[in-house]
Amino acid sequence: MNMLKSHADLVASNTGHILCCNDILESSLSAQSSTSSSGHIDDHGNTENHPRKVVIINEGAGDVVALLGVIRLVQYLCQSHLLGKERQIKLVVDAGTGTTAIGLGIGAQCLGLPWEVTAVMLADTIDAYRQQEQKLISDFRTRFGFHLTDHCLNEVDGVVHWVARCHQRKFGNVLEGETETCQQIAQQTGVLVDPVYTLAAWEMATQLSREEMEGGAQVVMLHTGGTLGMFGLAQRYKSYFRKLQEGSSSVKAALH
């Protein structure tokens, strides 16, 4: 966020005005209409009556605005040619701030889907995640003016099933053997996972799949990205990745 703010300062210069998404949401409709009133726009994007406005979209989630995109994802996934609206689904996701999981839960409940969202906690305690869940649900009701019934969105029981990681550790740490596990998963399935985020969801989805009896709920893991983080991990854990490189070289030599 600090990096975005610094760049916004440069773009806005001395005469510009910097806004965040929340600033826009909190503005009244009348205020928005007045700021968008017609006026000549010069080559630099400024109007005659108003300074340039620079909007910051925070990519770090943890914000009620992010819920809208996740709910749209739920609408997409519940199409008949994908997950559909009738099947029992256990949706598994890794949780940093928990916003993605909460958005999935809100979307599923509001659309009346028989989905259960399981979030693997990576960065905080279960009490902190539940507190964040209640805050985002409350903000969602307030900011977007939805008059949701308790049946649709239950703030008491929550919308997410929070679970601990299979192999717990301090956030950001990588345990021995996990980079090799990520390599094996990629080789066997073609799916790239990273040891900090998506491996946690993969392991939990695998565990739930074993527990589900035939004819039970379908377990679906939602891949949240994180693959680019492997480059940073390769610098932090050089010995792990050196072993992977040596192993790959041996395989190539054997094939030739």
C-alpha positions in Angstrom: 0.0 0.0 0.0 2.9 2.4 0.8 4.3 1.7 -2.7 1.0 2.6 -4.3 0.7 5.7 -2.2 4.1 6.9 -3.2 3.4 6.4 -6.9 0.0 8.1 -6.6 1.8 11.1 -5.0 4.0 11.3 -8.1 1.1 11.1 -10.5 -1.1 13.5 -8.6 1.7 16.1 -8.3 1.1 19.1 -6.1 -2.4 19.9 -7.5 -3.9 16.5 -7.7 -6.2 14.7 -5.2 -5.6 11.1 -4.1 -8.6 8.8 -3.3 -9.0 5.3 -2.2 -11.9 3.1 -3.2 -13.5 3.5 0.3 -13.4 7.3 -0.2 -15.5 6.9 -3.3 -17.9 4.5 -1.7 -18.5 6.8 1.2 -19.2 9.8 -1.0 -22.9 10.6 -1.5 -24.5 10.2 -4.9 -25.0 13.9 -5.1 -21.4 14.6 -4.4 -20.3 12.1 -7.0 -22.6 13.6 -9.6 -21.3 17.1 -8.9 -17.7 16.0 -9.3 -18.5 14.3 -12.6 -20.3 17.4 -14.0 -19.3 18.3 -17.5 -16.3 20.4 -18.1 -13.5 20.7 -20.6 -10.7 18.1 -20.2 -7.3 19.1 -21.3 -4.5 16.9 -22.6 -3.4 16.0 -19.1 -6.7 14.7 -18.0 -7.5 17.7 -15.8 -10.9 19.5 -15.9 -11.3 23.3 -15.7 -13.1 23.0 -12.4 -11.4 20.1 -10.6 -7.8 18.9 -10.1 -6.7 15.5 -11.3 -7.9 12.7 -9.2 -5.8 9.6 -8.6 -7.6 6.5 -7.3 -5.7 3.8 -5.3 -7.0 0.3 -5.6 -5.4 -1.6 -2.8 -4.3 -5.1 -4.0 -3.9 -6.4 -0.5 -7.5 -7.3 0.2 -8.7 -7.0 3.8 -11.2 -4.6 2.5 -15.0 -4.7 1.9 -14.5 -3.6 -1.7 -12.7 -6.8 -2.5 -15.8 -8.8 -1.6 -17.6 -7.6 -4.8 -15.0 -9.3 -7.1 -15.1 -12.5 -5.1 -18.9 -12.6 -5.2 -18.8 -12.2 -9.0 -16.4 -15.2 -9.0 -19.0 -17.2 -7.1 -21.7 -16.2 -9.7 -19.4 -17.4 -12.5 -18.5 -20.7 -10.8 -22.1 -21.7 -10.1 -23.0 -21.8 -13.8 -24.4 -25.1 -14.9 -21.4 -26.0 -17.0 -19.0 -25.5 -14.1 -19.9 -26.3 -10.5 -23.6 -25.7 -10.8 -26.1 -24.7 -8.1 -27.3 -28.1 -7.0 -24.3 -30.1 -6.0 -22.9 -30.2 -2.5 -19.5 -28.5 -2.7 -16.7 -28.1 -0.2 -14.7 -25.1 -1.4 -11.2 -25.0 0.0 -9.0 -21.9 0.0 -5.9 -20.6 1.8 -6.4 -17.6 4.0 -4.0 -14.6 4.4 -6.3 -11.8 5.4 -9.3 -14.1 4.9 -11.1 -11.8 2.6 -11.3 -14.2 -0.3 -12.8 -16.9 1.9 -15.3 -14.5 3.4 -16.4 -13.2 0.0 -16.9 -16.8 -1.2 -19.0 -17.5 1.9 -21.1 -14.4 1.4 -21.6 -15.2 -2.3 -22.6 -18.8 -1.6 -25.2 -17.8 1.0 -26.7 -14.9 -0.9 -27.1 -17.1 -4.0 -28.5 -20.0 -1.9 -25.8 -22.4 -2.9 -25.2 -25.7 -1.0 -21.5 -24.8 -0.6 -19.3 -25.0 2.4 -16.3 -22.7 2.4 -13.2 -24.1 4.3 -10.4 -21.6 4.8 -6.9 -22.7 6.0 -5.6 -20.1 8.4 -2.0 -19.0 7.6 -1.4 -15.7 9.3 -3.5 -15.3 12.4 -5.5 -16.9 15.2 -9.0 -18.2 14.7 -10.4 -15.4 16.9 -8.8 -12.8 14.7 -10.2 -14.4 11.5 -13.7 -14.6 13.0 -13.5 -11.0 14.1 -12.4 -10.0 10.5 -15.3 -12.1 9.2 -17.9 -10.3 11.3 -16.4 -6.9 10.4 -16.5 -7.5 6.7 -20.0 -8.8 6.9 -21.1 -5.8 8.8 -19.3 -3.4 6.4 -20.8 -5.3 3.4 -24.3 -4.6 4.8 -23.6 -1.0 5.5 -21.5 0.1 2.5 -23.7 -1.5 -0.2 -27.1 -0.9 1.4 -28.2 -4.5 1.1 -31.1 -5.4 3.3 -30.1 -9.0 3.8 -32.1 -11.2 6.1 -30.4 -13.4 8.7 -31.4 -16.4 6.6 -29.4 -15.1 3.7 -26.4 -13.8 5.7 -25.9 -15.0 9.3 -23.5 -12.8 11.2 -23.7 -15.0 14.3 -22.8 -18.3 12.8 -20.5 -16.9 10.1 -20.0 -17.9 6.5 -16.6 -19.6 6.7 -15.3 -22.8 8.4 -11.9 -21.8 9.6 -9.3 -24.6 10.0 -5.6 -24.8 11.0 -2.9 -25.7 8.5 -2.0 -29.4 8.5 1.6 -28.5 9.4 1.5 -25.3 11.4 4.3 -22.8 11.5 5.0 -19.0 11.7 3.6 -17.3 8.6 6.0 -17.2 5.7 8.2 -20.1 6.9 8.8 -23.1 4.7 9.3 -26.5 6.2 11.8 -29.0 4.9 10.5 -31.1 2.1 7.7 -28.7 1.0 9.5 -27.3 -2.0 10.0 -30.9 -3.2 6.3 -31.6 -2.5 5.4 -28.6 -4.7 7.6 -30.0 -7.5 6.0 -33.4 -7.3 2.5 -31.9 -7.5 3.5 -29.9 -10.6 5.0 -33.0 -12.2 2.1 -35.2 -11.5 -0.8 -32.8 -12.1 0.6 -29.8 -14.0 -0.7 -27.5 -11.2 1.8 -25.0 -9.7 1.5 -24.5 -6.0 3.8 -22.6 -3.6 4.7 -23.7 -0.1 3.5 -20.5 1.7 -0.1 -20.2 0.4 -1.5 -22.7 -2.1 0.2 -25.8 -0.8 -1.8 -25.4 2.4 -5.1 -25.4 0.5 -3.9 -28.4 -1.6 -3.1 -30.4 1.5 -6.4 -29.6 3.1 -8.4 -30.4 0.0 -6.6 -33.7 -0.3 -7.4 -34.6 3.3 -11.1 -33.7 2.9 -11.3 -35.7 -0.3 -10.1 -38.8 1.6 -12.7 -38.1 4.3 -15.6 -37.7 1.9 -17.5 -40.9 1.4 -18.7 -41.9 -2.1 -21.7 -39.8 -3.0 -20.7 -37.1 -0.6 -19.7 -33.5 -1.2 -17.3 -32.7 -4.0 -14.1 -31.1 -2.8 -12.9 -28.1 -4.9 -9.7 -26.2 -4.2 -9.6 -22.6 -5.3 -6.1 -21.6 -6.5 -5.3 -18.1 -5.2 -2.0 -17.6 -7.0 1.2 -17.1 -5.2 3.3 -18.7 -7.8 5.5 -15.7 -8.4 6.4 -15.9 -4.7 8.5 -18.9 -5.6 11.2 -16.6 -7.0 11.6 -14.9 -3.6 11.6 -18.2 -1.8 14.4 -19.4 -4.2 16.5 -16.6 -2.8 15.7 -17.3 0.8 16.0 -21.1 0.7 18.8 -21.6 -1.8 19.8 -25.0 -0.5 16.2 -26.4 -1.1 16.1 -25.1 -4.7 19.6 -26.2 -5.4 18.5 -29.8 -4.6 15.6 -29.4 -7.0 17.8 -28.1 -9.7 20.3 -31.0 -9.2 17.4 -33.5 -9.3 16.0 -32.0 -12.5 19.5 -32.2 -14.1 19.8 -35.9 -13.2 16.4 -36.7 -14.7 17.3 -34.9 -17.9 20.6 -36.8 -18.1 18.8 -40.1 -17.6 16.3 -39.3 -20.4 19.1 -38.5 -22.8 
